[in-house]
Amino acid sequence: MLSFRLLLAVLVNLQSIVASPVHPSRSEYAVKETNNVPPRWSLAGNPHPLHPIKLNIGLKHNNFALLEQHLHEVSSPSHHRYGQHLSQQEVYDLMSPTDETARLVQEWLLENGLDSSHCQFNSARDWITLTLPVAKIESLLDTKYSVYQHEDGSRLVRTTHWSLPRSLHDHITTIQPTTAFLRANPKGENVVTVPADVDLSDLTSELNSSQLAGVCNFGGMTTKCLRTLYNTVNYRVQVPNNNSIGFTNYLGQVSNRSDAQLYLENFRPEAVNSSFSVKQISIDSGPLDNATAVPGNEGNLDLQTILGLVYPIPVTLYSTGGMPPFEADSATTTNTNEPYLEWVNWMTSQDSNSLPKVISTSYGDDEQTVPESYAREVCNQFGALGAQGISLFFSSGDSGVGKNNSCISNDGQNRTTFLPVFPASCPYVTTVGGTRNYPEVVGYDTTNGFASGSGFSNYFPRPSWQNGVIERYLNTTGDQFEGLYNCEGRAYPDLAAQSYRYIIFLESMVQTVDGTSCAAPTISSIFSLVNDALTAAGKPPMGWLNPWLYEKGYLAFTDVVNGSSVGCDGPGFSAGEGWDVASGFGTPDFEKILTVLNLTTTEE
């Protein structure tokens, strides 16, 4: 708790900022962005004028088009530059703003009494972060903030529009949190409780068999089953010290290493000591496992799944602070910023050679709750990581084409519509859908409403590498869902993996979890093993996966032809032969992936 003197000092500083003069005339301002209040949110009052908000200002990149060109060239196996990933400095040179942009924005901040002591720049200097009281931000952006309450009782301090001097409209791409009502949520919350007297021997007694029927109980998914199903069970990791994998925790999720150790004792005994070797990194005060923090389903699921599949490859855990939504209070300093930006800005500021080459993320939210300009900027940052040889995998969501009773547009027209998910809709990430059973079908669980997410983005246009497969798929669907989705948008998922009844330990108790949160760390782990084989062969890591996947990698995936991504109180996109919007290209066969990459399998 803040001492009285420290709190008084904070308030005095905030008051001095509020009182600072504002020189630009209001007549010079024009609305830069407007966004409607999403469904299920309502006005709940006014914030205290001294309520602090951590503001992020995105500056226009000097040459993102060239960075995007490089990204496609180094990621496309048919291009002579394939695998020649960019250095961190090369990315900075293309992402940093022009001198004119930097000068104009700094002059505007100075005119509003904000000098360099108030501002933090990221390494590429394309984002400025500063913490200001609401009253000051309202003056700076010529807007009015309000407290909005979600139907579940949670609250956010947001506005529906903001303005800038006209001279800055082409230099500032986005400012948040302003109009973003993002409620990023972990996808591993579809929990099915396991009876306390469950006998783990039922799941481990048959693990001496190499046959799928002998190692898999699809009512309780284990490491051995996944390794056998996806053909990694005979692979021996060759250069673990030259490779690593990471995953992200947000919203207070904590991964408990003691629970992971207990999981490994039961399902990957040779890896039992690896749980306490996990590197934990806190970003923006994100919580870590300290023997007292309460673990979460998502945090434990990701850690246990990855450790069981990649041993002995090192694992890094990123815990990013900020827990929107939060209860608005005049004295709270809780960061209300959407968390992906905090994470990706931290990542791009690190030496890319020290970062994991595969990172799994199992979080997302309705795309329409994220202002388009902001979604694009965050997606571009993901592309910058991909250009440096880092593969980003995101779960596709757990509500099919949209959560029941929620499929209403946020454009003021209240149309019935499918609801795509962000960041799954970003083209610079590889999006992972879910399956269940064997032969595998699109993942679902009627007991908790889980249905593997799928859809078409309303923000990101269809990338060229998806043209052929989407046209073929749409020819099979006809006009079944006409008007409910954007057929010209980036479609997802790209591929899939098991997402049903994963066994995890939580506070030493056994339970199972459904969701594409299961699938994302599974796919990520398999491609971390692929990177191990590539590194051992003297080749670069996969990097941004999608051009390779759509050009030739799909040959290594098992087609999922049954099931659909139900949602929006009705049927959703169906699986079928070849790529489809319910399961992408299907599920991986590790040894076939190595064959497509012209690599030799190294067996245990």
TORLO-279264 format. One line per 3 residues: number of its first residue (from 1); their letters; for each residue x, y, z of C-alpha. Coordinates in nm, 3 decimals. Each point is the difference from the previous one (the first is absolute). Layout:
NUM = A = X/Y/Z; ... $
***
This chain:
1 = MLS = 0.000/0.000/0.000; 0.127/0.351/-0.084; 0.105/0.209/0.297 $
4 = FRL = -0.196/0.323/0.056; 0.299/0.215/-0.099; 0.067/-0.200/-0.317 $
7 = LLA = -0.367/0.010/-0.098; -0.007/0.376/0.062; 0.307/0.046/-0.218 $
10 = VLV = -0.161/-0.200/-0.281; -0.318/0.207/0.018; 0.193/0.328/0.002 $
13 = NLQ = 0.194/-0.111/-0.309; -0.318/-0.100/-0.179; -0.165/0.330/0.091 $
16 = SIV = 0.296/0.190/-0.142; -0.036/-0.187/-0.328; -0.374/0.069/-0.010 $
19 = ASP = 0.067/0.369/0.055; 0.262/0.028/-0.274; -0.097/0.228/-0.290 $
22 = VHP = -0.139/-0.132/-0.325; 0.103/0.217/-0.293; -0.149/-0.158/-0.314 $
25 = SRS = -0.333/0.156/-0.086; -0.299/-0.235/0.010; -0.078/0.116/-0.352 $
28 = EYA = 0.315/-0.177/-0.117; -0.131/-0.332/0.129; -0.201/-0.257/-0.197 $
31 = VKE = -0.130/-0.341/0.101; 0.259/-0.266/-0.074; -0.195/-0.309/0.109 $
34 = TNN = -0.350/-0.097/0.109; -0.109/-0.335/0.133; -0.341/-0.108/0.130 $
37 = VPP = -0.049/-0.139/0.347; -0.014/-0.379/-0.049; -0.309/-0.200/0.095 $
40 = RWS = -0.025/-0.100/0.367; 0.168/0.324/0.113; -0.189/0.296/0.148 $
43 = LAG = 0.086/0.345/0.131; 0.064/-0.010/0.375; 0.119/0.349/0.090 $
46 = NPH = 0.301/0.230/-0.013; 0.357/-0.080/0.106; 0.182/0.213/0.254 $
49 = PLH = 0.194/0.270/-0.190; 0.325/-0.117/0.163; -0.052/-0.365/-0.088 $
52 = PIK = 0.328/-0.098/-0.173; 0.007/-0.184/-0.331; 0.305/-0.145/-0.173 $
55 = LNI = -0.028/0.139/-0.353; 0.171/-0.150/-0.307; 0.051/0.217/-0.309 $
58 = GLK = 0.086/-0.179/-0.324; 0.209/0.189/-0.255; -0.012/-0.073/-0.371 $
61 = HNN = 0.285/-0.226/-0.118; 0.233/0.147/-0.255; -0.014/-0.305/-0.232 $
64 = FAL = -0.214/-0.289/0.119; -0.083/-0.091/-0.361; 0.366/-0.089/-0.058 $
67 = LEQ = 0.011/-0.196/0.328; -0.306/-0.193/-0.114; 0.171/-0.076/-0.333 $
70 = HLH = 0.306/-0.132/0.183; -0.224/-0.204/0.231; -0.169/-0.175/-0.294 $
73 = EVS = 0.327/-0.065/-0.180; 0.183/-0.156/0.296; -0.309/-0.208/0.088 $
76 = SPS = -0.087/-0.138/-0.347; 0.180/-0.326/-0.087; -0.016/0.078/-0.372 $
79 = HHR = 0.197/0.324/0.047; 0.380/0.001/-0.014; 0.013/0.194/0.329 $
82 = YGQ = -0.197/-0.263/0.192; 0.131/-0.030/0.356; 0.218/0.314/-0.021 $
85 = HLS = -0.173/0.171/0.289; 0.056/0.367/0.079; 0.215/0.124/0.284 $
88 = QQE = -0.149/0.202/0.281; 0.166/0.319/-0.128; -0.135/-0.057/-0.352 $
91 = VYD = -0.349/-0.024/0.148; 0.053/0.315/0.208; 0.114/0.191/-0.307 $
94 = LMS = -0.331/-0.078/-0.173; -0.230/0.035/0.302; 0.130/0.326/0.144 $
97 = PTD = -0.192/0.320/-0.086; 0.137/0.264/-0.232; 0.176/0.301/0.149 $
100 = ETA = -0.298/0.214/-0.099; -0.246/-0.226/0.183; 0.214/-0.009/0.314 $
103 = RLV = 0.042/0.379/-0.005; -0.368/0.083/-0.050; -0.117/-0.236/0.271 $
106 = QEW = 0.257/0.123/0.251; -0.093/0.363/-0.076; -0.368/-0.083/0.062 $
109 = LLE = 0.082/-0.164/0.334; 0.219/0.295/0.103; -0.280/0.244/-0.086 $
112 = NGL = -0.211/-0.199/0.247; 0.259/0.019/0.274; 0.140/-0.350/-0.052 $
115 = DSS = 0.374/-0.020/-0.048; 0.231/-0.302/-0.026; -0.017/-0.057/0.375 $
118 = HCQ = -0.361/-0.111/-0.040; 0.062/-0.230/-0.299; 0.147/-0.344/-0.056 $
121 = FNS = 0.097/-0.117/-0.348; 0.034/-0.359/-0.109; 0.319/-0.111/-0.173 $
124 = ARD = -0.125/0.073/-0.353; -0.139/0.332/0.129; -0.331/-0.067/-0.174 $
127 = WIT = -0.196/-0.010/0.327; -0.015/0.261/0.275; -0.130/-0.098/0.343 $
130 = LTL = -0.101/0.250/0.268; -0.219/-0.017/0.307; -0.242/0.292/0.038 $
133 = PVA = -0.314/0.085/0.196; -0.330/-0.028/-0.184; -0.054/0.376/0.002 $
136 = KIE = 0.331/0.059/-0.175; -0.068/-0.266/-0.264; -0.343/0.149/-0.064 $
139 = SLL = 0.163/0.335/-0.072; 0.282/-0.155/-0.205; -0.243/-0.197/-0.221 $
142 = DTK = -0.299/0.237/0.013; -0.225/-0.276/0.131; -0.199/-0.114/0.302 $
145 = YSV = 0.066/-0.324/0.186; -0.270/-0.191/0.186; -0.025/-0.308/0.218 $
148 = YQH = -0.163/-0.288/-0.187; -0.127/-0.314/0.164; -0.025/-0.343/-0.157 $
151 = EDG = -0.302/-0.214/0.079; 0.227/-0.219/0.216; 0.067/0.300/0.228 $
154 = SRL = 0.354/0.080/-0.115; 0.087/0.357/-0.095; 0.225/0.195/-0.235 $
157 = VRT = 0.082/0.369/-0.045; -0.036/0.068/-0.372; -0.126/0.248/-0.259 $
160 = THW = -0.184/-0.047/-0.329; 0.208/0.244/-0.203; 0.317/0.207/0.013 $
163 = SLP = 0.152/0.282/-0.201; 0.335/0.138/-0.106; 0.123/0.316/-0.172 $
166 = RSL = -0.052/-0.057/-0.371; 0.373/0.030/-0.059; 0.055/-0.322/0.201 $
169 = HDH = -0.261/-0.224/-0.161; 0.252/-0.148/-0.242; 0.269/-0.041/0.265 $
172 = ITT = -0.182/-0.169/0.291; -0.160/-0.333/-0.083; -0.177/-0.076/0.327 $
175 = IQP = -0.023/0.097/0.366; -0.124/-0.242/0.265; -0.162/-0.065/0.234 $
178 = TTA = -0.265/0.227/-0.144; -0.264/-0.186/-0.199; 0.118/-0.360/0.057 $
181 = FLR = -0.246/-0.201/0.209; 0.221/-0.307/-0.024; -0.066/-0.268/0.259 $
184 = ANP = 0.279/-0.240/-0.089; -0.074/-0.335/0.157; 0.191/-0.326/0.030 $
187 = KGE = -0.134/-0.281/-0.215; 0.072/-0.269/0.260; -0.295/0.081/0.221 $
190 = NVV = -0.224/-0.280/-0.130; 0.064/-0.217/0.302; -0.149/-0.341/0.059 $
193 = TVP = 0.044/-0.112/0.359; 0.149/-0.344/0.050; -0.118/-0.208/0.300 $
196 = ADV = 0.236/0.026/0.294; 0.046/-0.378/0.008; 0.113/-0.025/-0.364 $
199 = DLS = 0.248/-0.283/-0.052; 0.290/0.127/-0.207; 0.104/-0.357/-0.067 $
202 = DLT = -0.294/-0.015/-0.241; 0.185/0.255/-0.209; 0.355/-0.124/0.048 $
205 = SEL = -0.023/-0.378/0.017; 0.005/-0.047/-0.377; 0.280/0.243/-0.081 $
208 = NSS = 0.242/-0.282/-0.078; -0.173/-0.050/-0.335; 0.105/0.191/-0.309 $
211 = QLA = -0.336/-0.048/-0.166; -0.242/0.292/0.010; -0.285/-0.214/0.133 $
214 = GVC = 0.220/-0.105/0.288; 0.117/0.345/0.109; -0.300/0.224/-0.053 $
217 = NFG = -0.307/0.048/0.212; -0.179/0.286/-0.174; -0.194/0.073/0.316 $
220 = GMT = 0.329/0.099/0.164; 0.271/0.131/-0.235; 0.359/-0.061/0.107 $
223 = TKC = 0.349/0.079/-0.126; 0.062/-0.357/-0.115; -0.315/0.003/-0.211 $
226 = LRT = 0.088/0.333/-0.162; 0.356/-0.112/-0.072; -0.128/-0.318/-0.160 $
229 = LYN = -0.291/0.159/-0.185; 0.216/0.270/-0.157; 0.302/-0.224/-0.056 $
232 = TVN = 0.261/0.165/0.225; 0.033/-0.292/0.242; 0.310/-0.143/-0.169 $
235 = YRV = 0.179/0.332/-0.053; 0.309/0.070/0.208; 0.071/0.370/0.061 $
238 = QVP = 0.343/0.075/-0.144; 0.108/0.355/0.092; -0.219/0.114/0.293 $
241 = NNN = 0.241/0.272/0.106; -0.029/0.169/-0.340; -0.378/0.023/0.003 $
244 = SIG = -0.284/0.108/0.228; -0.377/0.042/0.014; -0.209/0.261/0.184 $
247 = FTN = -0.360/0.056/0.102; -0.195/0.293/0.137; -0.210/0.058/0.311 $
250 = YLG = -0.232/0.299/0.038; -0.274/0.118/0.236; 0.165/-0.128/0.317 $
253 = QVS = 0.043/-0.359/-0.119; 0.282/-0.181/0.181; 0.166/-0.327/-0.102 $
256 = NRS = 0.080/-0.212/0.304; 0.324/-0.195/-0.039; -0.079/-0.246/0.280 $
259 = DAQ = -0.321/-0.097/-0.178; 0.203/-0.041/-0.319; 0.245/-0.224/0.182 $
262 = LYL = -0.288/-0.217/0.120; -0.134/-0.021/-0.355; 0.339/-0.104/-0.135 $
265 = ENF = 0.041/-0.264/0.270; -0.310/-0.166/-0.138; 0.031/0.064/-0.374 $
268 = RPE = 0.365/0.077/-0.092; 0.217/-0.130/0.287; 0.333/0.073/-0.171 $
271 = AVN = -0.096/0.370/-0.011; -0.105/0.024/0.364; 0.274/0.248/0.099 $
274 = SSF = -0.059/0.233/-0.293; -0.289/0.191/0.158; 0.230/0.201/0.228 $
277 = SVK = 0.235/0.075/-0.288; -0.266/0.211/-0.171; 0.115/0.358/-0.050 $
280 = QIS = -0.263/0.240/0.137; -0.011/0.357/-0.130; -0.230/0.266/0.144 $
283 = IDS = -0.106/0.282/-0.233; -0.178/0.301/0.143; -0.021/-0.164/0.344 $
286 = GPL = -0.153/-0.324/-0.124; -0.032/-0.260/0.281; 0.238/-0.296/0.020 $
289 = DNA = 0.000/-0.329/0.185; 0.147/0.083/0.340; -0.141/-0.293/0.202 $
292 = TAV = -0.286/0.218/0.128; -0.171/0.125/-0.320; -0.322/-0.179/-0.090 $
295 = PGN = 0.039/-0.195/-0.324; -0.245/0.026/-0.290; -0.144/-0.260/-0.235 $
298 = EGN = 0.148/0.171/-0.305; 0.345/0.052/0.150; 0.025/-0.361/0.119 $
301 = LDL = -0.139/-0.144/-0.323; 0.256/0.177/-0.217; 0.297/-0.084/0.221 $
304 = QTI = -0.086/-0.366/0.049; -0.085/-0.059/-0.366; 0.319/0.161/-0.129 $
307 = LGL = 0.236/-0.160/0.254; -0.145/-0.341/-0.072; 0.049/0.032/-0.376 $
310 = VYP = 0.331/0.186/-0.050; 0.232/-0.135/0.272; 0.292/0.075/0.021 $
313 = IPV = -0.045/0.324/-0.202; 0.009/0.306/0.234; -0.331/0.175/0.070 $
316 = TLY = -0.057/0.372/0.068; -0.315/0.132/0.167; -0.105/0.363/-0.061 $
319 = STG = -0.243/0.145/0.253; -0.138/0.338/-0.103; -0.174/0.226/0.247 $
322 = GMP = -0.323/0.189/-0.048; -0.336/-0.153/0.075; -0.273/0.168/-0.200 $
325 = PFE = -0.281/0.020/0.087; 0.042/0.149/0.346; -0.207/0.185/0.256 $
328 = ADS = 0.054/0.370/-0.068; 0.115/0.190/0.305; 0.155/0.345/0.039 $
331 = ATT = 0.299/-0.137/0.190; 0.077/-0.315/-0.199; 0.305/-0.016/-0.226 $
334 = TNT = -0.101/-0.322/-0.174; 0.114/-0.004/-0.360; -0.306/0.004/-0.222 $
337 = NEP = 0.192/-0.050/-0.322; -0.075/-0.300/-0.219; 0.282/-0.244/0.078 $
340 = YLE = 0.131/-0.117/-0.340; 0.162/0.334/-0.072; 0.189/0.001/0.331 $
343 = WVN = 0.132/-0.345/-0.080; 0.094/0.052/-0.363; 0.167/0.336/0.068 $
346 = WMT = 0.211/-0.167/0.267; 0.088/-0.284/-0.239; 0.103/0.227/-0.285 $
349 = SQD = 0.229/0.189/0.237; 0.201/-0.314/0.080; 0.290/-0.147/-0.192 $
352 = SNS = -0.185/-0.225/-0.243; 0.279/-0.260/0.024; -0.092/-0.053/0.365 $
355 = LPK = -0.372/-0.054/-0.060; -0.181/-0.334/-0.040; -0.063/-0.082/-0.365 $
358 = VIS = -0.349/-0.135/0.074; -0.253/0.170/0.228; -0.347/-0.124/0.094 $
361 = TSY = -0.288/0.227/0.101; -0.345/-0.121/0.103; -0.187/0.328/0.042 $
364 = GDD = -0.233/0.204/-0.217; -0.318/0.203/-0.021; -0.266/0.107/-0.248 $
367 = EQT = 0.171/0.192/-0.279; -0.268/0.270/-0.003; 0.085/0.105/0.356 $
370 = VPE = 0.348/0.102/-0.119; 0.024/0.321/-0.204; 0.121/-0.091/-0.347 $
373 = SYA = 0.296/0.239/0.004; 0.121/-0.149/0.325; -0.044/-0.360/-0.117 $
376 = REV = 0.201/0.079/-0.311; 0.285/0.154/0.195; 0.022/-0.292/0.242 $
379 = CNQ = -0.015/-0.242/-0.294; 0.282/0.189/-0.170; 0.211/-0.045/0.313 $
382 = FGA = -0.065/-0.374/-0.022; 0.121/0.019/-0.361; 0.320/0.166/0.118 $
385 = LGA = 0.069/-0.300/0.223; -0.075/-0.237/-0.286; 0.251/0.180/-0.221 $
388 = QGI = 0.264/-0.080/0.263; -0.072/-0.373/-0.018; -0.253/-0.039/0.282 $
391 = SLF = -0.312/-0.215/-0.046; -0.310/0.125/0.183; -0.288/-0.241/0.063 $
394 = FSS = -0.339/0.120/0.128; -0.308/-0.199/0.095; -0.305/0.049/-0.225 $
397 = GDS = -0.256/0.047/0.278; -0.250/-0.221/0.178; -0.337/0.129/-0.124 $
400 = GVG = -0.010/-0.125/-0.357; -0.111/0.283/-0.229; -0.120/0.200/0.301 $
403 = KNN = -0.127/-0.044/0.351; -0.371/-0.080/0.016; -0.225/0.300/0.073 $
406 = SCI = 0.288/0.237/-0.085; 0.023/0.013/-0.378; -0.095/0.365/-0.049 $
409 = SND = 0.203/0.250/-0.202; 0.164/0.297/0.168; -0.052/0.240/-0.292 $
412 = GQN = -0.316/0.164/0.129; -0.222/-0.217/-0.217; -0.032/-0.291/0.246 $
415 = RTT = 0.016/-0.253/-0.282; 0.017/-0.372/0.063; 0.356/-0.097/-0.092 $
418 = FLP = 0.272/-0.254/0.064; 0.267/0.131/0.238; 0.365/-0.049/-0.101 $
421 = VFP = 0.264/-0.003/0.273; 0.316/0.210/0.036; 0.298/-0.067/0.000 $
424 = ASC = -0.103/-0.325/-0.173; -0.105/0.212/-0.300; 0.345/0.160/-0.042 $
427 = PYV = 0.169/-0.141/-0.312; 0.346/0.011/0.161; -0.087/-0.267/0.256 $
430 = TTV = -0.077/-0.367/-0.057; -0.343/-0.074/0.143; -0.077/-0.337/0.155 $
433 = GGT = -0.344/-0.160/0.010; -0.106/-0.297/0.209; -0.089/-0.364/-0.059 $
436 = RNY = -0.111/-0.300/0.207; -0.017/-0.380/-0.022; 0.157/-0.223/-0.267 $
439 = PEV = -0.041/0.022/-0.295; 0.003/0.364/0.096; -0.303/0.225/-0.040 $
442 = VGY = -0.045/0.372/0.069; 0.022/0.057/0.375; -0.312/0.056/0.209 $
445 = DTT = -0.146/-0.081/0.342; -0.372/0.046/0.052; 0.037/-0.016/0.379 $
448 = NGF = 0.180/0.334/0.022; -0.081/0.165/-0.334; 0.348/-0.038/-0.148 $
451 = ASG = 0.023/0.009/-0.379; 0.325/0.055/-0.190; 0.017/0.357/-0.131 $
454 = SGF = 0.005/0.092/-0.367; -0.083/0.291/-0.224; 0.091/0.278/-0.240 $
457 = SNY = 0.151/0.328/0.115; -0.185/0.327/-0.049; 0.327/0.194/0.041 $
460 = FPR = 0.268/-0.192/-0.189; -0.050/-0.072/-0.371; 0.053/-0.346/-0.141 $
463 = PSW = 0.375/-0.055/-0.050; 0.116/-0.124/-0.338; 0.122/-0.329/0.143 $
466 = QNG = -0.360/-0.087/0.096; -0.166/0.083/-0.332; -0.012/-0.346/-0.152 $
469 = VIE = -0.118/-0.194/0.305; -0.264/0.254/0.098; -0.151/0.018/-0.346 $
472 = RYL = -0.020/-0.378/-0.013; -0.159/-0.017/0.344; -0.255/0.273/-0.072 $
475 = NTT = -0.104/-0.185/-0.314; -0.109/-0.285/0.227; -0.194/0.216/0.248 $
478 = GDQ = -0.205/0.201/-0.247; -0.218/0.269/0.157; -0.069/-0.189/0.325 $
481 = FEG = 0.133/0.280/0.222; -0.027/0.291/-0.243; 0.013/0.335/0.177 $
484 = LYN = 0.132/-0.145/0.327; 0.372/0.025/-0.076; 0.252/0.183/-0.215 $
487 = CEG = 0.097/-0.246/-0.273; 0.285/0.234/-0.105; 0.165/-0.012/0.343 $
490 = RAY = 0.293/-0.198/0.140; -0.142/-0.339/0.096; 0.102/-0.218/0.295 $
493 = PDL = 0.097/-0.245/0.142; 0.305/-0.104/-0.202; 0.039/-0.341/0.164 $
496 = AAQ = -0.128/-0.193/0.302; 0.081/-0.240/0.282; -0.174/-0.185/0.283 $
499 = SYR = -0.197/0.231/0.230; -0.212/-0.233/0.212; 0.038/-0.118/0.359 $
502 = YII = 0.369/0.071/0.060; 0.109/-0.135/0.338; 0.163/0.267/0.219 $
505 = FLE = 0.088/0.040/0.366; -0.129/0.309/0.179; 0.101/0.044/0.364 $
508 = SMV = 0.095/-0.370/-0.002; -0.349/-0.104/-0.112; -0.079/-0.163/-0.333 $
511 = QTV = -0.244/0.157/-0.244; -0.052/0.016/-0.374; -0.018/0.304/-0.226 $
514 = DGT = -0.162/0.057/-0.341; 0.083/0.273/-0.246; 0.231/0.119/-0.271 $
517 = SCA = 0.227/0.096/0.290; 0.092/-0.367/-0.010; 0.067/0.002/-0.373 $
520 = APT = 0.223/0.311/-0.017; 0.275/-0.123/0.238; -0.016/-0.344/-0.162 $
523 = ISS = 0.064/0.136/-0.351; 0.260/0.242/0.136; 0.186/-0.287/0.166 $
526 = IFS = 0.005/-0.204/-0.320; 0.152/0.288/-0.193; 0.254/0.056/0.273 $
529 = LVN = 0.111/-0.359/-0.066; 0.006/0.085/-0.373; 0.230/0.292/0.078 $
532 = DAL = 0.225/-0.236/0.194; 0.035/-0.218/-0.310; 0.061/0.305/-0.218 $
535 = TAA = 0.264/0.138/0.235; 0.176/-0.336/0.018; 0.014/0.001/-0.379 $
538 = GKP = 0.150/0.351/-0.007; -0.320/0.161/-0.130; -0.189/0.306/0.128 $
541 = PMG = -0.321/-0.033/0.205; -0.344/-0.003/-0.163; -0.091/0.359/0.087 $
544 = WLN = -0.337/0.123/-0.128; -0.159/-0.328/-0.100; -0.296/0.087/-0.223 $
547 = PWL = 0.158/0.040/-0.347; 0.184/-0.333/0.046; -0.315/-0.166/0.131 $
550 = YEK = -0.222/0.108/-0.289; 0.265/-0.056/-0.267; 0.127/-0.346/0.093 $
553 = GYL = -0.018/-0.072/0.373; -0.365/-0.107/-0.017; 0.121/-0.330/-0.149 $
556 = AFT = 0.113/-0.102/0.348; -0.342/0.045/0.163; -0.282/-0.247/0.048 $
559 = DVV = -0.325/0.130/-0.144; -0.293/0.042/0.239; -0.319/-0.048/-0.200 $
562 = NGS = -0.276/-0.026/0.260; -0.158/0.243/0.247; -0.072/0.371/-0.001 $
565 = SVG = 0.071/0.316/0.199; -0.351/0.043/0.137; -0.091/0.333/0.158 $
568 = CDG = -0.225/0.306/-0.016; -0.289/-0.229/0.101; 0.035/-0.211/-0.312 $
571 = PGF = 0.229/-0.197/-0.231; 0.339/0.140/-0.094; 0.259/-0.064/-0.268 $
574 = SAG = 0.039/-0.369/-0.074; 0.313/-0.207/-0.045; 0.056/-0.164/-0.336 $
577 = EGW = 0.266/-0.137/-0.231; 0.310/0.218/-0.016; 0.030/0.334/0.179 $
580 = DVA = -0.317/0.121/0.169; -0.103/0.280/0.235; -0.076/-0.246/0.279 $
583 = SGF = 0.335/-0.180/0.029; 0.242/0.164/-0.243; 0.228/-0.262/-0.156 $
586 = GTP = -0.063/-0.238/0.288; 0.242/-0.155/0.249; 0.377/-0.050/-0.021 $
589 = DFE = 0.211/-0.306/-0.071; 0.343/0.092/0.132; 0.196/-0.249/-0.210 $
592 = KIL = -0.179/0.117/-0.315; 0.089/0.361/0.089; 0.367/-0.102/0.015 $
595 = TVL = -0.038/-0.173/-0.336; -0.150/0.309/-0.161; 0.295/0.198/0.141 $
598 = NLT = 0.247/-0.259/-0.133; 0.116/-0.090/0.349; 0.095/-0.344/0.130 $
601 = TTE = -0.182/-0.130/0.307; 0.219/-0.065/0.304; -0.161/-0.270/0.214 $
604 = E = 0.040/-0.077/0.369 $
***
